[in-house]
Amino acid sequence: MNINKEGQTFQSAQAEILIVGVSKNQEQLEGWLDFVEIFGNPITEWIKEGDIATGLKKLTKIPSFIPSTQVKRILFVGLGDRKTLSTDELRESFGLVGKELHKLNAKTVTLWVDSFVTADIDSTEVSIIAAEGAGLGYYNVQNYKTSSNAIDVKIEEVSFITTADMQEIVAGFEVGQVYAEAVNEARSLVNLPGNILTSVKLADYAEELAKQYDFEIEILNKAQLEELGMGAILAVNKGSVEEPRVITIKYQATDKWEDVIGLVGKGVTFDTGGYSIKTKTGLVGMKGDMGGAAAVLGAMRIIGELRPNKNVIAVIGSTDNMISGEAFKPDDVITTYSGKTVEILNTDAEGRLVLADAVTYAKQQGANYIIDVATLTGGVITALGYDKTGVLTNDETLFEKFVEASVEAGEFVWQLPLTENDKKRIRKSDVADLNNSPGSDGHMIFGGGFVGEFVGDTPWIHLDIAGTSDTRSAHDLGPKGGTGVMVRTIATFVERLAEEDK
């Protein structure tokens, strides 16, 4: 997509679609009289009569009926009460704009930036949110239908009308575009069928990402994992014909490899549950059990584009969890990479085993803080529903900073407690140091708490995205399927930490 850095005026605008924000008392908007002078005085009357809707997230499309202009259509975006408009509402409004632009197969678009500015949202923020929201809304899930003959039309050029500094507007739009594209990449990974996205293919994707952004990368194969003694991920992999991979990506922003943020993702490319097999309906959708890995890779894409001054290491443990004569079983005892032993009580509690080896490896590679992200438990859905990401932490100060990033990104997180009694239940076993499934009660806490046993005293945040990693229905910011949740929050968090260090 080309971004026109010269800017346009109402008189010179050339676009298939001109996007305009409208709200109550629209005539008080600076520049409104100039707008209606060019595009027609009846517009003001149509707004008063309700023919052009001002209600929040209401879209009204009209043809440009003034022959002297080179704008085909005007898309009015209802903002409701401009005084109370939030950044989340504005992002969602632009998500709907993205859907509309996709439906119209628009190639050229002009955004009147100032028409979306409020007392709390300045023009640069508008440009970021516009690119992010519209980019997310524009996304469609790839399908494999042989009968599809739809033409894939993309937006070719975006222009702006604004009185603000054009350089800042363009820079803001480019940042929002980066965020949207990274989320959409993560969505696409989650949506890929398990027979197409194997652990090996996921590692190939990570390798291409590393090459693109000049990251250091290491990919460990099965023989190397056996040599290192990564017994937890190897146990999960035992039933599979696909080899496991542990992927490590390093982004070194400073001269010394210190003060490193570790991002650890669960990359289970399909989860049958193993011998603790899922139900026939529970098996459907398990191609998305690598949502944590997708979130980490999406965040690394943003980091690669924006280059924050913060050292980051990403570690992804990837395998599928299948059933065969060699698969691991309940009552097995395994030895993890850390040396701790685990009694297997539930082979469907496999993600925490993968993460156990991955967080141990991240610490060994120099991570001073760890954020792990995983589609870990159905228990988080029972506790919090499908719209909230569950969190455990051992460092409240770190978590407070993370919450600020999540609020900025519009991705809701909620902390659950991890008590000493929970830890005792995780450590309860007659034959091993730990058990991998103390019970169905408090399942999310036990799952994350198990990972915490391998984190130790390292400042840590655990994100359970089992409920938020995909959605069963379309929403303002995208279609049903993978959501790319936590990509924006994690990247924003890293950027905030980098700003603190200046």
N, C-alpha and C positions, 0 to 999 in steps of 0.2 A: 504494500500500500504506500502510495506517495503522499507525503504531508506537504501541503502548500505553505511555505514559510513566509510568503509575501503578504498574506492576508487579503481580505476582500471587503468591499463596502456593499450596502444594500443595492446601490446602483450598478456595481460591477460584478455582483455575484453570478457565478455560472455553475449550476449544479442541477442534478435531477431532483434532489431533495434538499430543502432548507429546513433545519430543525430549530424550532423556537419554543422557549418555555413560556407558559402563560399561567397566571394566577389571578386571584381576586385583586381588584384595583389595579389592573394591568396598565391603565393609562398613566399611573405614577412611575412606571419603569422608565429609567433614563434611556433615551433613544427610541422610545415607542412611537412618538410623533413622526420621527424620520422614517421609521419602518412603515407605518400606515400610509405615509405620503407616497412612498414608492410602490407598495403592494396593494393599496386600495383602502379608502376610508371605511367601506362596509365591514371590514374585519372587526373593528371596534364594536359595531352594532351586533355582529354575529356572536361575539363573546358575551355581550350583555344579554342576548336572547337565548344563550345556551347552545347555539348551533356549533360553536367551538367550545368544547368542554374545558373548564379550568380545574375540575376535581382531580385529586391526586391520582397519578398513573393513568389518567384518561388521555387517549390519543385521538386527535382529529386530523384527518388528511384532507386537504383541499387542493384543487388545481390552481396554479398561479394564472390569474385571468388578465394580468396586465401585459399587453404585447411587448412593451419596451424592456421587460426584464428577461433574463436568460435562466430563470428558475422554473422548472416544470411543475413541481409540487411543493407545498409547505406542509410540514408535519408539526402540528402543535402538540406540545407535551404538557398536560395538566400538572401543576405543582401544588394545588390546594392552597393552603395558607402559607405564603412564602416565609412568614415570621417563624413558623414552627417546623419548617422542612428540615429533616435530618439528612445526614450524608448517606445513611443506609437507604432511606426512601428515594433519594436522588439516584443512587446507584441502581436500585431496582427499576426506577423509571427509565433509565437509559438501557437497562436490560430489555425492557419491552420495545424500546426504540430499535435495538439490535435485531430483535425478532422481526419487526416490521420491515427493516431495511433488507433483511434476508428474503422475506416474502416478496418484496417488490423488485428483487434482483437489481438493486441500485448500484451503480458504478461510481457516481460522483456525489459527494455530500458536502454541504456547508453547515457549520454549526454557529449559531449566534450565541457566543459564549456568555455575553453580558445578560442575556435574558434568563439565565439560570442562577445568577449571582444573588446571594442573600446576605443579610447582616453577618451570618456565621460562616458562610461558604464563599470564599473569594474566587476570582476568575481562574487562578492556577489550579485550585482544588477542583473546580468545575471541569477543567480540561482533563485532569487525571481520572476523575470519576466517570466522565463521559466515555473515555477510551476503555476503561476497565469494564464498566457496566454494559456498554454496547457490544464490546468484544465477547463478553461472556454470554450475552443474550443471542448473539449471532451464531453461536456454536450449534452444530448438528451432529448427531451420532452417526458414525459410518455404518452402512449396512452392506450386506452381501447379496442383495436381490439381483437376479439376472434380468428382471423385467424393467428395472429402473432406467428411464431415459431422461431424467431431469438434468438440465444444464447447470453446472456449478459456476455461478457468477459471483465474483468477489468484488468488494469495494476497491476501486483503483485509486481514488484521490479523495482526500479530506481537506477542506479549507475552513477558515475561521473568519468570523466578523467579530471584532472586539476593539475596545478602546484601550485595553491593557497591553502590556509589553508582549509583543508577538513571540519573542524568543522564549519567554517564560511559559507562554501558552503551549508552544510547540514542545518544549522540554517536558512539561507536565503531561501532555497527551502521549508522548513517547513512553514515559514511565507507566502510565495506565495501560498502554498497549502491551508492554512487556509483561505486566502482571496477568493480563487477560490471556495472552498466548501461553504463558506457563501453566496456568490453571487448565486451559483447554488441552494442553499436551497431557497433563496428569489425568484428565477425564478420559482421553482417548486410550491411555494405558489401561485404566480400570475397565473400560468397555470392551477391550479386546478379548476374544474367546481364549480359553485356557489351552486349546490345541495350537493356537497361533502364538500366544505370548507364554513361552516356557521360561524357566529360570535362565537358560542359556541365552534366549532372545532378549530377556530383560537386561542381562549383562552386556549384550551387544549394543542395546540402546544406550546404556550408561557410558559405554566406551565412545560412542559417537558424540554424546553430549560433552564428554571430557575433551575430546579432540576439538570440538567447536569452540570451547572456552579456555583451552590451554590449561585444564586441570590436570593434576597428577592422578593417575588411576592405577589401581591394583585389582585384579580379578583372580580369586582363588578358586581352583577347580576341586573336584572330589578328592583326588590323590593328595593335593596340598592340604585340604581340610583334615584328612586322615593323619597326615604327618604332623600337623599342629595339634591334633587331638580335640577337634571341635565336635565332641560327641553328641551334643544336643541337636544341632542342625542335621548331623549325619543320621541320627535316630529317626527324625521326622522323614528323612529322604529314603529310608531303607526300603519302603514299599514301591518306590518309583523306578521307572526306566529312564527318567530324565535326571541328569546330574544336577547337584546343587551348585550354587555359586555364592560366594561372599564378595561383595563389591565394595571397594573403598575409594572414595573420591576426596582429594585434598585441594582446598583453595587456600593458598598462603598469601595473605594480604600484607604482612609485615615482614621485616627482616628476620625476626626470630619466630620460631614455631612455639608460641606461648599464648596463654589466654584463649584457648581453642574451644569453640562451640562444637559439640558432637551431635549430629542428627542421625538417628538410627531408625530404619524403616523395616517393617515386616513385609517380606516379598513372597508370600505363599501364593503361587500362581493358580492353584486350584486346591481346595480343601474338601476331601470326602469325609473327613472326620476320622479316617483310618478305621481300625476295628471298633472304635466307639462311633459307628457310622451315623451320619446325619439321616434325617428322614428324606423321603423322595422329594418333598417340597423344599426342605432345608438345603438340599444339594444345589438347587437352582440358584444361580447368582454367585456361586463360590469362585467364579473367575475373578471376582473383584476383591479377593482376600489379600491382594497385594496393594491395597489402597494406601497403606502407610509408605511403602516404597515409592509409589507414584507421587505422594505428597513431598517426600524428601527430594526426589528428582526434579519436581516442579520448582521447589524452593531453590535448588542449586542452579536451575536455569535462570531464575531472576538474579541470583547472586553473580552468576557469570556475566549477565548483561550489565548490571549496575555497579559491580566491583566495589562493594562496601569494604571499608578498612577494618576487617575483622576476619581472623583465621577460622576456617570452618572445615570440619571433616564429616563426611557422610558415609555411613556404613549400612549396607543392606544385606540381610540374609535372605536368600531366595531358594525355594524348592517348592514342589507340590507335596501334598500329603495323601498318599494313595494306599491301596490295600493289595497285598500279595502274600505269598508264603514267607517272604522275608521281612514283611512290615513289622514295625515295633508294636508291642502289645501291652495292655494293662498288666501290671505286676512286674514289668521289666524294670531294671535299675540301670541308669545310664550315668556316664561321667561327662560333665560339661567341660568346656574349654578352661573355665576357672579352676577346675579340679573338684568342685562340689558335685556330689552325687544326688540323683533325683529318682525317686520312686514314681513310676508312671501309673497313675490311677485313671487317666482319661486321655486317649490318643487324640481326641478332638480339642484338647488344650495344648495344641502344638505350637501356636504362635509365640507363646511365652518362652518356649524352649529355643526357638529360632532367635528370639530377641536376647536371651540369656548369653548365648555365644557372641552375638553381634555387639552388645554393649560392653562385654568384657574386652573384645577386640578394639572397640573405639577408645576405651580407657588406655589400653596398651599403646595405641597409636598417638596418645597425647591429649585426648579430650579432657578439658577441665570442667565442662558443664555438659550435661546430656539431656537432649529432648528425644524421647522415643515416641513413635507414632505408629499405630496399628489398628486394624479392624480386629480387635482382640476378643470381645465377648458379646454374646447376646444379652448378658446381664446389664450392660450399659443402656441398652434400649429399654429394658424393663424399668430401669431406674429413672432414665431421663428422656425417653422418647427418641424420635428420629431427627430432632432438630437441635440437639445439644451434644457437644463433645465432652466426654467425661475426662476428668483430670485427677491424677495423684501427684504429689510432690513431697520432697523432703527439704525444700528451701522456699519459704514464704516470700522472701525478698525477690528472688528470681521469678517466682510465679506472679507477683504483683506487676512486674515489668511485662511479663508475657500477656497478662490480662489487658494491659493498655494496648498492646499490639493487636490483640483479638478484637477489641472494641473498634479500633481504627479500621480493621479489615471487615468488620461486620460479621464475624464468625463467633458465635456464642460458645463459651466454655464454662464448665461448672466443676468445682472441686469436690471430690468425695474424700472422706477421712480414711487414713491408713493407721490403725491402732496397733499397740503392742500385742493385743489379743489376736488380731488378724495375722500378725507375723508369726506368732506361736503356732497357729493352725497351719501355716505354710511350712513351718519347720517340723511338723509332727509326722514322724515316720519311724517305724521299728527297724528299717533296713537301710535308710539313706539319710542324707543331710536335709533333704526337702522332699515334699510331694508336690505334684504339679496340678492338683485339683482338690482342695480341701472340702468343697461342697458347692451346691448350686446357690445357696444363700450368699449374698455379698460377692457374687461371681466376678463382677468387674474389679472389685477391690482385691480379690485374691489373684486375679490375672495380672494386674499391674503390680501388686505387691510382690509377686514372684519375681518379676523383672527387677524390682528394687533390691532383692537379695544379692543381685550381681552388680548393682550400681554402687552399693556401699555408701560411703560418706560423700561421694561426688554429688554436687548440686544437680538436681534431676527433676524433670517434668515428664510425666507419662500421659500420652493422649490416646484415649480409646475412641476411635472414629467408626466403630461398627455401625452406629446408627446414622452417621452423617456423611459417610463416604459415598453413598449413592442414594438416589431418591426414586420412588416408585411412580412419580407423576411429574409433569412439566411444572416449572416455576418461573418466576419473573426473570431469573438470571440464567435460565437454561432449560434443556429438555430433561426427561427422565433418564436415569442412568447415573454414571459417575459424576460427582460434583467437584472433584479436585479440592476438597475441603482441606484446610490448614496450610495450603501452599502459600497463600497471601499472608496469613498470620505469622508463619515461621519466617518468611522473608522479611516482613516488616519488623519482627522482633530482632533479627540479625542487624538490620539497618539501624534500628534504634540503639542497639548496643554499640555499634560503630560510631554513631554520633556522640554517645556519651564519652567515648575514648578520645575525642578530639580535644 
